[in-house]
Amino acid sequence: MTTPLPPRDLPEAADVVVVGAGGAGMTAALASQARGLETVLIEKSGYFGGSTARSGGGVWIPNNYALEAAGQGDDPELSRLYLDSIVGDVVPKVRRDTYLERGPEVMDFIRERTPLRFTWVPQYADYHPEAPGGRAAGRSAEPVPMDARFLGDELARLHPQYTKAPANMIVTQADFRKISLGLRTLRGPVTMAKVLLRRIVSLVRGQRMYAMGNAIAIGLRKGLMDAGVPVHYDTELRDLVLEDGRVVGVRVLRDGAESVIRARRGVILGSGGFEKNLELREKYQPEPTSVDWTTGSQFNTGGGVLAGIAAGAQTDLMDDAWWGPTIPLPSGPWFCLAERNLPGSIIVNQAGRRFMNEAQPYVEAVHEIYRGEATGIGHVPAWMIVDQRYRNRYLFAGLSPRQPFPGRWYKNGTVRKAATLKALAAEIGVPADALVETVERFNGFARAGVDGDFHRGESAYDKYYSDPRVKPNPSLHVIDETPFYAVKIVPGDLGTKGGLVTDEHARVLRPDGSAIPGLYAAGNVSSAVMGRTYAGPGATIGPALTFGYLAAEDIARTED
């Protein structure tokens, strides 16, 4: 069994210093070491994995080996056309094209250097499948579940998960789609039975099984252990060290003392976004905002972004994020994914009116929330309206079908319940006549199978988390079975997407377009290659892995 390097004092210098042990940082460190560069990785927290470990683990990289193996490769010109059409000039074309061209190579590199393996997520559509070059079958891959016993004691340092699950309860993205439908289809109970069987088998064998983002983090960490890359935990970046305009090291805080680690060749920032920094959120992001609405890592407070700014870096997209409608539960935010796509639900604003296609991609949904908030109507909080039939049929925020909403959810103000729509309107403070009229109008659309206001259910993406037993539109069903429920919705996120501007080599740029020598960035510390949109499942992690790899490549080929 491979064991991690023993704890030791921080080194005085290395060829490459990588900041952050998330997906971007670990890939960058692995790639740097593989190119013969002495590499060290520092991590602010006591954990590895960052937001990657907390994620669903999807990776959106067209034409990678997992897609090819499943017969899902496609013409590279189509994926290029797709990003051109949805991202546009918000991000330079050379950066978009480089991501698509080099991404598959990065996936091959990870397969060669780690135990991590990926497989296609069947039919998980691109988020804009009807756009030019979009694919209804999707281009997303997810990690194959793995037994993490090879990490030994290091496994205890895996970043805490977004939601708690029993040991070895392995649910993949492909599984979740089926399970969310409860007993509505045979696939739901069959999949749950398989999940339970896998858990029993793994417990009998003494395995420590992990999937989704956990598996990505674990696989990369094993790669670093095998490569001999030291990871120094509880070591916080305080500043970048510059000499004659070049970044030559990092100033860090550890055990209450500051020290400097020199970087002979370069520094790669992979330290995440600033979602947990209220001051930065209030400075840059639309209001209202809160650090309590994000599911990102608690340690993502923008240290890398601030250090880059102090070094003269340009920033972009600081007002944007990897948004998603979110339910503020007493235990923490719940990223609302399948719940708002399933038929028999709508979302209304404080005027009691629908204002969007509830099933649209989550980034775009929150853009609509904030767009409406700016008009003064009031979209925060919004309210998801469902009836008892909906609750009887589907999983909801971790609750089984028919399972009552917990009393603490009512006490927290997250959920309201009433026997009539008018009474429910009074509970949430919206005009009763408007709410009744809105539901009646939606019910008409559901019976006809056509959403005449917002076209819900027309996109292949809308249909992914829908109910195939509902006809004629699997995303629409009447809301008419008492009692009725209202669930609070706020503009949450998976992390911020604004940060340091980089080029196609992941070099950090100044406002004049010149590169800051010796400084690179990847992941959410950098401004997103996806611009203001989201290409598909895994379009956050895919670029993080790719540009971490490309940063190491550029350092290796750059002369001292």
PyMOL commands that set and color helices and strands:
alter all, ss='L'
color gray80, all
select helices_A, chain A and resi 23-34+50-54+65-69+76-90+93-113+148-157+173-179+187-205+212-227+278-284+303-310+362-373+388-393+407-411+421-428+432-448+460-464+523-525+541-557
alter helices_A, ss='H'
color red, helices_A
select strands_A, chain A and resi 13-19+39-42+59-60+118-120+140-143+146-147+209-210+231-232+236-243+246-254+257-269+315-316+321-329+332-335+345-348+382-387+415-418+484-496+499-500+507-509+515-521
alter strands_A, ss='S'
color yellow, strands_A
deselect
rebuild
show_as cartoon
